[in-house]
Amino acid sequence: NTYYTIMEYYSFSKNIIAANNFLPSDIIDKLYVDFLNLRNYFNISEWQDKEGNKKKEFYSPHCGGFDFWITDKNVKDFENTTILHLKSWFLHQGLLAYIQDNFSNSVFDLLNRKLKFSIHVVSYNKEGYYNWHQDINPKNIFTMNLILQKPSNLIGGEFLFKDNNKIIKTNNTHNFFSCFPSFIWHAVKPLQADKEVSFLEQRFSIQFWWRLDE
């Protein structure tokens, strides 16, 4: 247990692992510096329809937030960010030890393989949400998600998971980490507030999408 008690991993189901108070405060402070430095990267989400046409659409049937992506194509632009180096916190030996003790011979064994990742960063303000979806495209096998939210007037925005035909609801609290196979359906309920909050008072979601390094 000594490998993971600091992060206090626990599970909602056989497919969903979580941890509260996941990162130390100095790493969180550095992430907020990233958000400020990368503020111009946050933009209206671009969606692709069944015909392959792309268009930017805010408060769409998919998402109500601003976002940006870090992929193989632009990763060099983010080399000095703390966001990029969260991979060593997310895919930590503590998580792997927790899985070995509690989820052996499960889908989580794939996390021991050599993996590649892309990153999706989303900011949510008043009425922000993420509708039901899976993260299985392109070739993703796991999603890891970190929520950051400084004290503000934003409330709600619970995280919903669907596993084994059951809906699991959890509060999306500050510094909350979750890990689950990308085939798990999930959503974020709308955030509520009297008015929009300032940029750094928004809720930020950092998602790592892991895939096998072929």
Accessible surface in RSA format (square Angstrom, percent):
REM  Atomic radii and reference values for relative SASA: ProtOr
REM  Chains: A
REM  Algorithm: Lee & Richards
REM  Probe-radius: 1.40
REM  Slices: 20
REM RES _ NUM      All-atoms   Total-Side   Main-Chain    Non-polar    All polar
REM                ABS   REL    ABS   REL    ABS   REL    ABS   REL    ABS   REL
RES ASN A   1   118.39  81.6  88.82  85.8  29.57  71.2  15.52  37.3 102.88  99.4
RES THR A   2   123.27  87.7 102.71 104.1  20.56  49.0  84.34 113.3  38.93  58.8
RES TYR A   3   143.61  67.0 125.18  71.2  18.43  48.0  82.37  61.9  61.24  75.5
RES TYR A   4    24.67  11.5  23.11  13.1   1.56   4.1  17.05  12.8   7.62   9.4
RES THR A   5    72.11  51.3  63.65  64.5   8.46  20.2  50.59  67.9  21.52  32.5
RES ILE A   6   150.10  85.4 126.66  94.4  23.44  56.5 133.66  96.3  16.44  44.6
RES MET A   7    32.30  16.7  32.10  21.2   0.20   0.5  30.43  25.9   1.87   2.5
RES GLU A   8   121.99  70.0 113.70  86.0   8.30  19.8  35.94  69.5  86.05  70.3
RES TYR A   9    15.11   7.1   0.85   0.5  14.26  37.1   0.11   0.1  15.00  18.5
RES TYR A  10    71.30  33.3  69.34  39.5   1.95   5.1  63.48  47.7   7.82   9.6
RES SER A  11    51.60  43.6  26.62  35.5  24.98  57.6   0.00   0.0  51.60  72.3
RES PHE A  12    62.67  31.4  32.69  20.2  29.98  78.0  37.81  22.9  24.86  71.2
RES SER A  13    30.33  25.6  13.89  18.5  16.44  37.9  29.72  63.3   0.60   0.8
RES LYS A  14   147.76  72.1 135.13  82.9  12.63  30.1  82.33  74.1  65.43  69.7
RES ASN A  15    14.50  10.0  14.50  14.0   0.00   0.0   0.00   0.0  14.50  14.0
RES ILE A  16     0.00   0.0   0.00   0.0   0.00   0.0   0.00   0.0   0.00   0.0
RES ILE A  17     0.00   0.0   0.00   0.0   0.00   0.0   0.00   0.0   0.00   0.0
RES ALA A  18     0.00   0.0   0.00   0.0   0.00   0.0   0.00   0.0   0.00   0.0
RES ALA A  19     0.00   0.0   0.00   0.0   0.00   0.0   0.00   0.0   0.00   0.0
RES ASN A  20    67.06  46.2  62.32  60.2   4.75  11.4  18.42  44.3  48.64  47.0
RES ASN A  21   115.98  80.0 103.34  99.9  12.64  30.4  25.32  60.9  90.66  87.6
RES PHE A  22     1.53   0.8   0.58   0.4   0.96   2.5   0.58   0.3   0.96   2.7
RES LEU A  23     7.50   4.2   0.00   0.0   7.50  18.8   0.99   0.7   6.51  17.5
RES PRO A  24    54.94  40.0  42.74  39.0  12.21  44.4  54.10  44.7   0.84   5.2
RES SER A  25    84.89  71.7  77.35 103.2   7.54  17.4  44.01  93.7  40.87  57.3
RES ASP A  26    77.68  54.4  74.11  73.8   3.57   8.4  37.49  88.2  40.19  40.1
RES ILE A  27    22.97  13.1  22.97  17.1   0.00   0.0  22.97  16.5   0.00   0.0
RES ILE A  28    14.96   8.5  14.96  11.1   0.00   0.0  14.96  10.8   0.00   0.0
RES ASP A  29    83.64  58.6  79.94  79.6   3.71   8.8  26.54  62.5  57.11  57.0
RES LYS A  30   108.97  53.2 107.11  65.7   1.86   4.4  60.73  54.7  48.23  51.4
RES LEU A  31     0.00   0.0   0.00   0.0   0.00   0.0   0.00   0.0   0.00   0.0
RES TYR A  32     9.77   4.6   9.58   5.5   0.19   0.5   9.77   7.3   0.00   0.0
RES VAL A  33    82.21  54.1  81.69  74.0   0.52   1.2  81.99  71.2   0.21   0.6
RES ASP A  34    10.51   7.4  10.36  10.3   0.15   0.4   0.15   0.4  10.36  10.3
RES PHE A  35     0.74   0.4   0.67   0.4   0.07   0.2   0.74   0.4   0.00   0.0
RES LEU A  36    90.34  50.3  76.07  54.4  14.26  35.9  76.28  53.6  14.06  37.8
RES ASN A  37   111.27  76.7  78.70  76.1  32.56  78.4  24.95  60.1  86.31  83.4
RES LEU A  38    13.24   7.4  13.15   9.4   0.09   0.2  13.24   9.3   0.00   0.0
RES ARG A  39   127.29  53.4 122.47  62.4   4.82  11.5  29.36  40.1  97.93  59.4
RES ASN A  40   146.39 101.0 118.35 114.4  28.04  67.5  34.20  82.3 112.19 108.4
RES TYR A  41    95.15  44.4  83.41  47.5  11.74  30.5  60.95  45.8  34.20  42.2
RES PHE A  42    23.40  11.7   6.55   4.1  16.85  43.9   6.55   4.0  16.85  48.2
RES ASN A  43    71.77  49.5  70.51  68.1   1.26   3.0  12.07  29.0  59.70  57.7
RES ILE A  44    59.99  34.1  57.29  42.7   2.71   6.5  57.29  41.3   2.71   7.3
RES SER A  45     2.87   2.4   2.47   3.3   0.41   0.9   2.69   5.7   0.18   0.3
RES GLU A  46    95.11  54.6  66.91  50.6  28.20  67.1  14.86  28.7  80.25  65.5
RES TRP A  47    52.30  21.0  49.15  23.8   3.15   7.4  50.94  27.2   1.36   2.2
RES GLN A  48   111.77  62.5  82.01  59.9  29.76  70.9  19.11  40.7  92.66  70.3
RES ASP A  49    70.32  49.3  53.09  52.8  17.23  40.7  42.39  99.8  27.93  27.9
RES LYS A  50   208.64 101.8 166.24 102.0  42.41 101.0 118.15 106.3  90.49  96.4
RES GLU A  51   136.15  78.2 101.25  76.6  34.90  83.1  58.02 112.2  78.13  63.8
RES GLY A  52    38.77  47.8   0.00   N/A  38.77  47.8  18.89  51.8  19.88  44.5
RES ASN A  53    91.82  63.3  85.29  82.4   6.53  15.7  26.95  64.9  64.87  62.7
RES LYS A  54   131.97  64.4 101.07  62.0  30.90  73.6  46.58  41.9  85.39  91.0
RES LYS A  55   130.29  63.6 123.86  76.0   6.43  15.3  79.96  72.0  50.33  53.6
RES LYS A  56   116.08  56.6  89.83  55.1  26.26  62.5  69.65  62.7  46.43  49.5
RES GLU A  57    55.19  31.7  50.37  38.1   4.82  11.5  19.16  37.1  36.04  29.4
RES PHE A  58    67.25  33.6  47.55  29.5  19.70  51.3  47.81  29.0  19.44  55.6
RES TYR A  59    96.04  44.8  72.06  41.0  23.98  62.4  63.25  47.5  32.79  40.4
RES SER A  60     4.88   4.1   0.00   0.0   4.88  11.2   2.40   5.1   2.48   3.5
RES PRO A  61    98.15  71.5  82.29  75.0  15.86  57.7  92.74  76.6   5.41  33.6
RES HIS A  62    81.41  44.5  78.29  54.4   3.12   8.0  44.96  46.3  36.45  42.4
RES CYS A  63     1.76   1.3   0.64   0.7   1.12   2.6   0.06   0.1   1.70   1.8
RES GLY A  64     1.08   1.3   0.00   N/A   1.08   1.3   0.00   0.0   1.08   2.4
RES GLY A  65     2.49   3.1   0.00   N/A   2.49   3.1   1.63   4.5   0.85   1.9
RES PHE A  66    71.65  35.8  71.65  44.4   0.00   0.0  71.65  43.4   0.00   0.0
RES ASP A  67    13.93   9.8  10.31  10.3   3.62   8.6   0.00   0.0  13.93  13.9
RES PHE A  68    13.44   6.7   7.89   4.9   5.55  14.4  13.44   8.1   0.00   0.0
RES TRP A  69    96.65  38.8  89.24  43.2   7.41  17.4  72.96  38.9  23.69  38.4
RES ILE A  70     2.41   1.4   1.55   1.2   0.86   2.1   1.55   1.1   0.86   2.3
RES THR A  71    47.35  33.7  44.60  45.2   2.75   6.5  40.91  55.0   6.44   9.7
RES ASP A  72    83.67  58.6  61.61  61.3  22.06  52.2  32.26  75.9  51.42  51.3
RES LYS A  73   201.98  98.5 162.28  99.6  39.71  94.5 112.36 101.1  89.62  95.5
RES ASN A  74    44.25  30.5  40.26  38.9   3.99   9.6  21.86  52.6  22.39  21.6
RES VAL A  75    48.40  31.8  47.98  43.4   0.42   1.0  47.98  41.7   0.42   1.1
RES LYS A  76   165.67  80.8 151.88  93.2  13.80  32.9  94.35  84.9  71.32  76.0
RES ASP A  77    97.52  68.3  66.62  66.3  30.90  73.1  13.91  32.7  83.61  83.4
RES PHE A  78     0.41   0.2   0.15   0.1   0.25   0.7   0.41   0.2   0.00   0.0
RES GLU A  79    96.43  55.4  88.40  66.9   8.04  19.1  24.38  47.2  72.06  58.8
RES ASN A  80   155.04 106.9 119.53 115.5  35.51  85.5  37.26  89.7 117.78 113.8
RES THR A  81    14.67  10.4  13.69  13.9   0.98   2.3  14.58  19.6   0.09   0.1
RES THR A  82    27.70  19.7  23.10  23.4   4.60  11.0  12.98  17.4  14.72  22.3
RES ILE A  83     0.00   0.0   0.00   0.0   0.00   0.0   0.00   0.0   0.00   0.0
RES LEU A  84    14.18   7.9  14.18  10.1   0.00   0.0  14.18  10.0   0.00   0.0
RES HIS A  85    92.68  50.7  90.54  62.9   2.14   5.5  70.32  72.5  22.36  26.0
RES LEU A  86     0.26   0.1   0.16   0.1   0.10   0.2   0.26   0.2   0.00   0.0
RES LYS A  87    88.80  43.3  86.65  53.2   2.14   5.1  37.61  33.9  51.18  54.5
RES SER A  88    70.44  59.5  55.95  74.7  14.49  33.4  50.46 107.5  19.98  28.0
RES TRP A  89    67.61  27.1  66.70  32.3   0.91   2.1  53.20  28.4  14.41  23.4
RES PHE A  90     0.05   0.0   0.00   0.0   0.05   0.1   0.00   0.0   0.05   0.2
RES LEU A  91    46.90  26.1  30.68  21.9  16.22  40.8  30.68  21.5  16.22  43.6
RES HIS A  92    67.62  37.0  65.35  45.4   2.27   5.8  39.28  40.5  28.34  33.0
RES GLN A  93   116.16  65.0 108.26  79.1   7.90  18.8  31.51  67.1  84.65  64.2
RES GLY A  94     1.33   1.6   0.00   N/A   1.33   1.6   1.33   3.7   0.00   0.0
RES LEU A  95     0.01   0.0   0.01   0.0   0.00   0.0   0.01   0.0   0.00   0.0
RES LEU A  96    47.91  26.7  42.99  30.8   4.93  12.4  43.60  30.6   4.31  11.6
RES ALA A  97    17.64  16.2  13.77  21.3   3.87   8.8  16.97  23.9   0.67   1.8
RES TYR A  98    17.68   8.3  17.68  10.1   0.00   0.0   8.57   6.4   9.11  11.2
RES ILE A  99     2.44   1.4   2.44   1.8   0.00   0.0   2.44   1.8   0.00   0.0
RES GLN A 100   133.54  74.7 120.12  87.8  13.42  32.0  33.47  71.2 100.07  75.9
RES ASP A 101    89.38  62.6  53.34  53.1  36.05  85.2  18.81  44.3  70.57  70.4
RES ASN A 102    80.89  55.8  47.13  45.5  33.76  81.3  14.45  34.8  66.45  64.2
RES PHE A 103    20.61  10.3  15.67   9.7   4.94  12.8  20.61  12.5   0.00   0.0
RES SER A 104    70.09  59.2  53.26  71.1  16.83  38.8  23.24  49.5  46.85  65.6
RES ASN A 105   145.07 100.0 109.93 106.2  35.14  84.6  31.89  76.8 113.18 109.4
RES SER A 106    37.59  31.8  18.61  24.8  18.98  43.7  30.24  64.4   7.35  10.3
RES VAL A 107    48.17  31.7  33.19  30.1  14.98  36.1  41.65  36.2   6.53  17.7
RES PHE A 108     0.05   0.0   0.00   0.0   0.05   0.1   0.00   0.0   0.05   0.2
RES ASP A 109    55.23  38.7  49.86  49.6   5.36  12.7  28.11  66.2  27.11  27.0
RES LEU A 110    55.54  30.9  55.01  39.4   0.54   1.3  55.54  39.0   0.00   0.0
RES LEU A 111     2.62   1.5   0.00   0.0   2.62   6.6   0.00   0.0   2.62   7.0
RES ASN A 112   102.46  70.7  68.51  66.2  33.94  81.7  29.50  71.0  72.95  70.5
RES ARG A 113   132.45  55.6 121.80  62.1  10.65  25.4  41.12  56.2  91.33  55.4
RES LYS A 114   160.90  78.5 143.15  87.8  17.75  42.3  95.55  86.0  65.35  69.6
RES LEU A 115    24.63  13.7   0.55   0.4  24.08  60.5   0.55   0.4  24.08  64.8
RES LYS A 116    77.38  37.8  73.93  45.4   3.45   8.2  36.66  33.0  40.73  43.4
RES PHE A 117    38.17  19.1  28.60  17.7   9.57  24.9  28.60  17.3   9.57  27.4
RES SER A 118    14.17  12.0  13.51  18.0   0.67   1.5   8.27  17.6   5.91   8.3
RES ILE A 119     0.16   0.1   0.00   0.0   0.16   0.4   0.16   0.1   0.00   0.0
RES HIS A 120     1.66   0.9   1.24   0.9   0.41   1.1   0.96   1.0   0.70   0.8
RES VAL A 121     0.00   0.0   0.00   0.0   0.00   0.0   0.00   0.0   0.00   0.0
RES VAL A 122     0.08   0.1   0.08   0.1   0.00   0.0   0.08   0.1   0.00   0.0
RES SER A 123     2.00   1.7   1.58   2.1   0.42   1.0   0.00   0.0   2.00   2.8
RES TYR A 124     2.84   1.3   2.84   1.6   0.00   0.0   0.61   0.5   2.23   2.7
RES ASN A 125    24.86  17.1  21.19  20.5   3.67   8.8  10.52  25.3  14.34  13.9
RES LYS A 126    58.19  28.4  56.78  34.8   1.41   3.4  18.13  16.3  40.07  42.7
RES GLU A 127    87.54  50.3  86.16  65.2   1.38   3.3  18.96  36.7  68.57  56.0
RES GLY A 128     0.81   1.0   0.00   N/A   0.81   1.0   0.81   2.2   0.00   0.0
RES TYR A 129    37.51  17.5  37.51  21.3   0.00   0.0  31.38  23.6   6.12   7.5
RES TYR A 130    18.29   8.5  18.03  10.3   0.26   0.7   6.91   5.2  11.38  14.0
RES ASN A 131    68.14  47.0  62.70  60.6   5.43  13.1  11.44  27.5  56.69  54.8
RES TRP A 132    92.70  37.2  74.20  35.9  18.50  43.4  50.67  27.0  42.03  68.2
RES HIS A 133    37.91  20.7  35.18  24.5   2.73   7.0  35.01  36.1   2.89   3.4
RES GLN A 134    58.47  32.7  36.92  27.0  21.56  51.3   3.25   6.9  55.22  41.9
RES ASP A 135     1.22   0.9   0.46   0.5   0.77   1.8   0.77   1.8   0.46   0.5
RES ILE A 136    85.69  48.8  74.60  55.6  11.09  26.7  74.60  53.7  11.09  30.1
RES ASN A 137   114.89  79.2 106.24 102.7   8.65  20.8  28.90  69.6  85.99  83.1
RES PRO A 138    83.80  61.1  82.24  75.0   1.56   5.7  83.53  69.0   0.28   1.7
RES LYS A 139   146.58  71.5 126.73  77.8  19.85  47.3  97.11  87.4  49.46  52.7
RES ASN A 140    10.01   6.9   1.03   1.0   8.98  21.6   0.00   0.0  10.01   9.7
RES ILE A 141    38.95  22.2  31.50  23.5   7.45  18.0  35.78  25.8   3.17   8.6
RES PHE A 142     0.06   0.0   0.06   0.0   0.00   0.0   0.06   0.0   0.00   0.0
RES THR A 143     1.37   1.0   1.37   1.4   0.00   0.0   1.37   1.8   0.00   0.0
RES MET A 144     0.00   0.0   0.00   0.0   0.00   0.0   0.00   0.0   0.00   0.0
RES ASN A 145     5.08   3.5   4.99   4.8   0.09   0.2   1.43   3.4   3.65   3.5
RES LEU A 146     0.00   0.0   0.00   0.0   0.00   0.0   0.00   0.0   0.00   0.0
RES ILE A 147     1.76   1.0   1.76   1.3   0.00   0.0   1.76   1.3   0.00   0.0
RES LEU A 148     0.05   0.0   0.05   0.0   0.00   0.0   0.05   0.0   0.00   0.0
RES GLN A 149    23.18  13.0  17.21  12.6   5.96  14.2   5.40  11.5  17.78  13.5
RES LYS A 150    74.15  36.2  72.63  44.6   1.51   3.6  34.65  31.2  39.50  42.1
RES PRO A 151   129.57  94.4 106.06  96.7  23.52  85.5 118.30  97.7  11.27  70.0
RES SER A 152    34.54  29.2   0.14   0.2  34.40  79.2  10.33  22.0  24.21  33.9
RES ASN A 153    99.37  68.5  87.51  84.6  11.86  28.6  15.06  36.3  84.31  81.5
RES LEU A 154     7.83   4.4   0.00   0.0   7.83  19.7   0.00   0.0   7.83  21.1
RES ILE A 155   116.88  66.5 112.17  83.6   4.72  11.4 116.88  84.2   0.00   0.0
RES GLY A 156    32.66  40.3   0.00   N/A  32.66  40.3  16.22  44.5  16.44  36.8
RES GLY A 157     0.05   0.1   0.00   N/A   0.05   0.1   0.00   0.0   0.05   0.1
RES GLU A 158    36.37  20.9  36.30  27.5   0.06   0.1   2.43   4.7  33.93  27.7
RES PHE A 159     6.23   3.1   6.23   3.9   0.00   0.0   6.23   3.8   0.00   0.0
RES LEU A 160    23.86  13.3  23.86  17.1   0.00   0.0  23.86  16.8   0.00   0.0
RES PHE A 161     0.00   0.0   0.00   0.0   0.00   0.0   0.00   0.0   0.00   0.0
RES LYS A 162    92.04  44.9  86.87  53.3   5.18  12.3  30.57  27.5  61.48  65.5
RES ASP A 163    12.42   8.7   7.18   7.1   5.24  12.4   3.21   7.6   9.21   9.2
RES ASN A 164   110.01  75.9  86.81  83.9  23.21  55.9  21.21  51.0  88.80  85.8
RES ASN A 165   137.14  94.6 106.72 103.1  30.42  73.3  24.97  60.1 112.17 108.4
RES LYS A 166   138.17  67.4 134.04  82.2   4.13   9.8  82.55  74.3  55.62  59.2
RES ILE A 167   101.79  57.9  71.66  53.4  30.12  72.6  71.66  51.6  30.12  81.7
RES ILE A 168    32.37  18.4  29.08  21.7   3.30   7.9  32.37  23.3   0.00   0.0
RES LYS A 169   126.10  61.5  97.60  59.9  28.49  67.8  51.72  46.5  74.38  79.2
RES THR A 170    18.68  13.3  13.08  13.3   5.60  13.3   6.94   9.3  11.74  17.7
RES ASN A 171    99.78  68.8  92.79  89.7   6.99  16.8  15.72  37.8  84.06  81.2
RES ASN A 172     6.70   4.6   0.18   0.2   6.52  15.7   0.18   0.4   6.52   6.3
RES THR A 173    69.29  49.3  63.90  64.8   5.39  12.8  61.32  82.4   7.97  12.0
RES HIS A 174    72.83  39.8  60.09  41.8  12.74  32.6  46.89  48.3  25.94  30.2
RES ASN A 175     8.22   5.7   8.22   7.9   0.00   0.0   0.88   2.1   7.34   7.1
RES PHE A 176     1.92   1.0   1.71   1.1   0.21   0.5   1.92   1.2   0.00   0.0
RES PHE A 177     0.00   0.0   0.00   0.0   0.00   0.0   0.00   0.0   0.00   0.0
RES SER A 178     0.00   0.0   0.00   0.0   0.00   0.0   0.00   0.0   0.00   0.0
RES CYS A 179     0.00   0.0   0.00   0.0   0.00   0.0   0.00   0.0   0.00   0.0
RES PHE A 180     0.52   0.3   0.52   0.3   0.00   0.0   0.52   0.3   0.00   0.0
RES PRO A 181     0.43   0.3   0.43   0.4   0.00   0.0   0.43   0.4   0.00   0.0
RES SER A 182     0.76   0.6   0.37   0.5   0.38   0.9   0.37   0.8   0.38   0.5
RES PHE A 183    99.45  49.8  94.89  58.8   4.56  11.9  94.89  57.5   4.56  13.0
RES ILE A 184     4.94   2.8   3.94   2.9   1.00   2.4   4.94   3.6   0.00   0.0
RES TRP A 185   110.78  44.5 110.60  53.5   0.18   0.4  92.05  49.1  18.73  30.4
RES HIS A 186     7.61   4.2   7.61   5.3   0.00   0.0   5.76   5.9   1.86   2.2
RES ALA A 187     4.97   4.6   4.89   7.5   0.08   0.2   4.97   7.0   0.00   0.0
RES VAL A 188    14.32   9.4  10.98   9.9   3.33   8.0  11.06   9.6   3.26   8.8
RES LYS A 189    81.14  39.6  78.08  47.9   3.06   7.3  39.34  35.4  41.80  44.5
RES PRO A 190    62.68  45.7  58.12  53.0   4.55  16.6  58.12  48.0   4.55  28.3
RES LEU A 191     0.00   0.0   0.00   0.0   0.00   0.0   0.00   0.0   0.00   0.0
RES GLN A 192    91.49  51.2  91.38  66.8   0.11   0.3  37.26  79.3  54.23  41.1
RES ALA A 193    19.55  18.0   0.00   0.0  19.55  44.5   8.75  12.3  10.80  28.6
RES ASP A 194   140.66  98.5 114.07 113.5  26.59  62.9  35.60  83.8 105.06 104.8
RES LYS A 195   147.34  71.9 144.26  88.5   3.08   7.3  89.71  80.7  57.63  61.4
RES GLU A 196   114.56  65.8  96.87  73.3  17.69  42.1  28.93  55.9  85.64  69.9
RES VAL A 197    18.37  12.1   3.97   3.6  14.39  34.7   9.54   8.3   8.83  23.9
RES SER A 198    66.71  56.4  50.78  67.8  15.92  36.7  53.57 114.1  13.14  18.4
RES PHE A 199    22.29  11.2  13.82   8.6   8.47  22.1  15.93   9.7   6.36  18.2
RES LEU A 200    47.98  26.7  46.73  33.4   1.26   3.2  46.73  32.8   1.26   3.4
RES GLU A 201    62.31  35.8  62.31  47.1   0.00   0.0  14.17  27.4  48.13  39.3
RES GLN A 202    12.58   7.0  12.58   9.2   0.00   0.0   0.00   0.0  12.58   9.5
RES ARG A 203     7.97   3.3   7.97   4.1   0.00   0.0   0.20   0.3   7.77   4.7
RES PHE A 204     0.02   0.0   0.00   0.0   0.02   0.1   0.00   0.0   0.02   0.1
RES SER A 205     3.95   3.3   3.95   5.3   0.00   0.0   0.88   1.9   3.07   4.3
RES ILE A 206     0.08   0.0   0.08   0.1   0.00   0.0   0.08   0.1   0.00   0.0
RES GLN A 207    12.88   7.2  12.88   9.4   0.00   0.0   3.69   7.9   9.19   7.0
RES PHE A 208     0.00   0.0   0.00   0.0   0.00   0.0   0.00   0.0   0.00   0.0
RES TRP A 209    25.96  10.4  25.96  12.6   0.00   0.0  25.96  13.8   0.00   0.0
RES TRP A 210     7.23   2.9   7.23   3.5   0.00   0.0   7.23   3.9   0.00   0.0
RES ARG A 211    44.19  18.6  44.19  22.5   0.00   0.0  10.10  13.8  34.09  20.7
RES LEU A 212    53.23  29.6  45.85  32.8   7.38  18.5  45.85  32.2   7.38  19.8
RES ASP A 213    52.06  36.5  28.94  28.8  23.12  54.7   1.66   3.9  50.40  50.3
RES GLU A 214   165.71  95.1  95.08  71.9  70.64 168.2  78.00 150.9  87.72  71.6
END  Absolute sums over single chains surface
CHAIN  1 A    11475.5       9604.6       1870.9       5890.8       5584.8
END  Absolute sums over all chains
TOTAL         11475.5       9604.6       1870.9       5890.8       5584.8
